[in-house]
Amino acid sequence: MFNKLFRETNFKILAVLNYISLATLNRSQFIIFALFIYKLIYILEKLKYTLLIIFIYIMKTKILITMQEYYFQKVILGDPSLSQNYYQSLKERLLIEYRDKKLTDINGSKVIDNGCGQTLQITNRDKINFDLCENNFKNQMMTNLKLLPKIGIKTEKKLKKEGYTTIQDLTKHKTYAEYAEKFMQNIKDMEFSEILDLLNQNRYGRQCRDNLVKCLSIPDSEDFKFMDIETLGLSNAAIILIGVAEIKNNHIITTQYFLRSPDEEIAVLDAYLSHLDDDSVHVTFNGKTFDIPFIKNRLRYHRMDCELDRAHIDLMYYSKYLWGKKLPNCQLQTIEKYKLGLERKEDVPGKYIPDYYRTYLEEKNIGPMIPIIQHNRQDVISLAEFMMIMYEEVKGV
């Protein structure tokens, strides 16, 4: 293909030369121009093999990317051309399989009454080696001069060359002493949410971004609330399931609250809120954009007065920073596959949840909700495992 292309190019160049010689140039000008053109042809002949290699490399890269996207769309997300039939068949099979079952037959389930009404609670307990070893992070912060106002990367390098290696050293600096003294006074009593805000405002390069992961050692493990919700739409729709996972004594305890009927949403919301206290830390995947704002919206809808603002770790952003260039994408299930070796089966995508829930209500059959409950539980467990992997990857950096 490339030989043919270059031959055709040479013929065209010669034709142009012939036209130019007849039309515009005298003999000496034409000779100089012809020598230039033939030199250009010579260079092109030499380059054609290099161009061929580059072409093959580009095509190979495109094919690999296409294959990865194909796998993700067809296998993980489901083939759009087949998904509707597949998930319809799955729903029908679940209706048959769970025809004589009740919600209270689900392992760990019971009906609770929390003062706002009754709802279904599903609790499970699994072992987990969750250990974000102490790294004395607050002391590490003292060497990060960029945490002070008006200090960036270049200024920090200059100050450290002058012998100001810690923020405490800067209490003797005529320009930064006031900032340093104020920081020294506040650091001991600084809340985790304040530290997160401070670190988020100072993302200067890899070290600062790593600090957002390293600081996860500050809260007690029991304060992390790994949570996920399932809804009947992207906005102004009911929450049908809230899952929260908590770490207690080397175990991860998952608690889910299921909306048995539409009038139970207040009870579901109140049940989740019972897990929160002033020290709680939300841990989500895209929860800053979706889960927490969605819960706030439902609380307003039901005129429930509750302050939901807490320290918030959204692992979607952490995963993009750590793994964005290493994985095909940073979807939760892609991370599960590559980092946990987990590939889900019969997982129901969010767009089918409203139909599955509607069928559950109409048929009074729990079958369609079983994979959704399992999906939600796996989501919150995966969040805890993601956090451990992220921490291990950066703790020694």
N, C-alpha and C positions, 0 to 999 in steps of 0.2 A: 504493500500500500504506500509506504513512504518513498520507495524507489520510483514508483509511477508518479507520485506527487512531484518529486524533484525533477523528473524528466519533463513533465508538463510545464513546470515552472521555468526550466531552462529554455524550452522552445518559445515560451511567451516572451522571455527576456530578449532572445535573439530577434523575434519579430518586432519588438519595440525598438531595438537597436537599428534595425533596417529602416523602420519608419522615420526614426529621428535623423538617421544619416541622410535620408532623402529630403527631409523637411526643413531641418534647422541648422545643422552643424557643418562647418567646413572640415576638410580632411584631418588637420592636426587636432582639432577639438574632438572629432569623432574617435580618433585613435586613443586619446587620453580617456575619454568616456568609456570606450570599449574595454580598455585594460582594467578600469575600475569595476565594470560590471562582471568581467570574467573572474576577477579576484573575489568579488562577492559570491559568485557561483561556487568557487572553490571552497570558501568558508562554509557556505551552506551545506556542501557535500560532507565536510568534516563534522558539521553539527548534527547531521540527520540522525546519526546513531545515538547521540546524546539525547536528542529530542524524542527518539523512539523509547529510550529507557524511561525518560520523564513521563511520557504518555502512558507506558505500561504501569508505572508506579501510581499515577493518578487514578487510572482505571481500577487497579487493585484496591486502592484505598476506598474508592466509591463503592465498589462491590462489597467490601467488608462492612462498611457503614450501612449499606442497604440491607445486608443480611442480618445485622444486629437489629435494625429497625423492624425488619420483617418478623424476626423471632419475637421481639417485644410485642408487636401488634397482634400477631397470630396466636402466640402461645400464652403470653402473660395477660394481655388485655382481651384477647379473644378476637377471632376473625369477624370484622363487622358484617361480612356477607353471610356468616353462618351463626353469629351470636344469638340473634333473636330466636331462631329455631332451637339452638342448643339450650338456651336458658328457659325456654318454654318447656322443653322436654325434661330438663332438670327439675323444674317446678312440679310438673306432673308426677315425676317419680317420687319426689319428696312427699307429695300429698298421699301417695299410696303407702310409702314406707312408714309414715308417722300418723296414719289414719286413726289409730286408737290411742294415741298418746296425748298427754296433757302437758302444759307448761311446767307444772310441778314435777313432772317426770324427768326434767332436765337435771343433770347432776349438779348438786349444790344450790338448787333453787328453793325459794320459799316466798310466800306472800308476806309483806311487811306493811305496817301502818305507822307512818311517821308524823301524824298530826295534820298533814295536808291531804291525807287520803291513803289509799292502798296502792301498792305496785309490786311488781315481781323483782326480787333480788336474787342474783345468781352469783355465788361466791366459790372460788376455787383457789387452791393453794399448791404452789410448786416450789421446789428447791431452786435456788439461784445463788451463784457465787458473786454477789454484787459487792465489789470493794473498790472504791475510789480512794486509794491510799492517800493519807495526809501528805501534803507537799509544802506546808507552811506558806501558802500562797500570799498571804498579806505581807510577809517579809520579802517575797519575790517582787511584789509591787514596788517596793522601795527603790529598786534599781532601775525602774522604768520612769525616767525623768519626763517622758512625754505625757505622763498623766497630769502634769501641771500645765496651767494655761500658758500660751505663747511659746511652748517648746515643741518643736517638731524634730524630724530625724536629723537634719543638719545641725541644729542648735544643740541637740543632745550629744552628738559626736564631739562637737567643739567643747562643751562643758566637761565631758568625761576626759578629754585630753588635758584640760586644765586642772584635773584632779577631783572634780565633783562627780563622784561615781554613784552616789545615792541621793535620794530626796532629802535625807537628813543633812547631808553635806551642804545642800543648797540653802539651809537656814542661815548660812554665813555669807551667802552671795547677796550683793547689794541690790540686784535687780529682782531676783526670785525668792528672796528670804521670806517675804510676806506670804506668798503662795505656799512655800514649803512648810512654814510653821502651821498654817491653817490645815494643810493636808495631814501633818503629823498629829494634830489634835483630833482630827476626825476619823482617822483610819481604824483605830481600835474599836470604835463603836459603830462603824459603818455597817449598815444592813446589806445583806446579799443583793437585794434589788438595786441598791445604790451603787454597789461595786459593778454590777452588770451594766448599769447605765453609763458609768464612768468608762468602762472598757469599750462599750459600743461607740462612745464618742471619740475614741482614740485608736482607730484601726490603721496604724501606720505599719504596713508590711506584715510579714508572716508572724513575727514574734508577738505582735499585739493580737492578731487573730487567734494564735495558739493560746494566748492567755484567757480567751473566752471559754476555752475547753478546760484549761488547767484550774480555773476558778470553781469548777464543779465540785471540787473537794471540800469547799467551805460549808455548804449546808449538811445537816445530818441526813443520812440516806432515807430515813423515815419521812422527811419533809417533801421528798419528790412525789408528785402526783402525776403519774403517767396516764394521760387521758385521751379519749377519742370518742366522737359522737357519730351516730348514724341518723340521717334525717330523711324527710319526705320531699326535699327540694333544696335548692341552693339558697333560698331566702324566703322569709315569711311562711314557713312550713313547720310542722311539728317535729320535735326530736323524739324518735322512737326508741333510742337506745343510747345510754351513756355508760362507758366503761372507764374504770379507774384502777390502776395497779399501784400497789404500795409495797415497799420493802420492809420486812419485819423479821429479824433474827434469821438471816440467810434464807428467807423464803420470799417469794413474790406472791402477794395475795391480790387476785383480780376480783373486783366487785362490779357487777353490771346491773343496771336498772332498766327494765324493759317496759315499754308502753303497751300494756295488754289491750287497752282501748283508749280512744282519743281523749277521754275526760281525765286521764291519769297523769297528764304531762306535768302539772304542778307538783304532784307527789314525786315524779321522777327527778325533777329539777331540785327539789328540796332534799331528796336523798343524796344526790351528788354533793350539794353544798355542805352536807354534814361531815364530809371528809376534809374540809378546808379549815385551817386556822391561820393565824397571822404569820406563821413561819412557812406555810405551804409554798411550794414552787411548782407552777404548772410546767409539765414537760409534754410537748405535743409534736406533731409533724404537720406543718402548715397551720398550726393552731392560732398563731397571731393574726392570720388573715381570715381564717374560717371558724374554727371551733369556738374560741372564746367570744369573738363578736357575735356569733350565732346564739350562744347561750345568753349573752347579755340582752340580745333582742327578744328572746323568748321570756326572759325575766320581766322586761318592760311590758311585753304583751300581757302577761298575767298579773302585772302590777305587784310584783314581788320585789321588796326592797332588800337588796343585797349588794355589798361591795365585792366585786369579783377580781379587782386588780391585785395581782400578786407578781412576784418575780416570775419571769416566763422564759423558759428555754425552748425555743422552736428548733428542733433538730433538723428540719428541712434546710435551713440556712447553713447549719454546721456541716451537713453532708455535702452541700454544694461547694463549700470551701475546701473540705478535706478530700472529697472523692469526685468532684465535678469533672476532672480531666482523666480520671482512671476508670470510670464506669460508663456504660452506654448512656445512662441518664440517672437522675437521682430520685426516681419514683421509689416509694417505700418498698414495693415488692421486688424491684430490681436490686435494691440494697440487701434485702433478705436473701436473694439468690446468691449474690456474689460475696457477701460478708458473713452470712449465717449458714449458707448452704441449704436454704429452705425454699422449696417451690410449692406453692399452695395448689390444692386440687379442689375443684368445684367451688371456687371462690366467686361470689356474685358481685359484679361491678355496681357502683353506686347508682347508676342510671336505672337499674332494674329493681332497686329496693322499693320504690313506691308501688309498683305492680305486685311484687311479692307480698308486701304488707297488706295491700288491698285484698289479695287472695286469702291471706291468713284470716282477715276479718270476715270475709264473705263465707268462706268454707268452714270457719271455726276449726282450722287444722293448723297445728304448729309447724308442720313440715317446711314450708317456705322460709320460716324465720330461723331455722337451725343453722344453715351456712352463714347467715348474717351475724348471728350471735357468736359463732366460732370465729368469723372474720374479725369482729370487733375485739374479741379477747386476744387474738394473736397480735393485733395491732399494738395494744398497750404493752404486751410482753416484749415485742420486738423493740419498742422504744427504749426499754431498760437495757436490752442487749446492745443496741446501737450506742447508747451513752457509754457503756463500759468499753466498747471497742474504740470509740473516739478518744476516750481518756487515755487508754493504753498507748495509742499511736502518738500522742503529743506529750505525755508526761515527762519523758526523758529528753525532749528537744530543748 
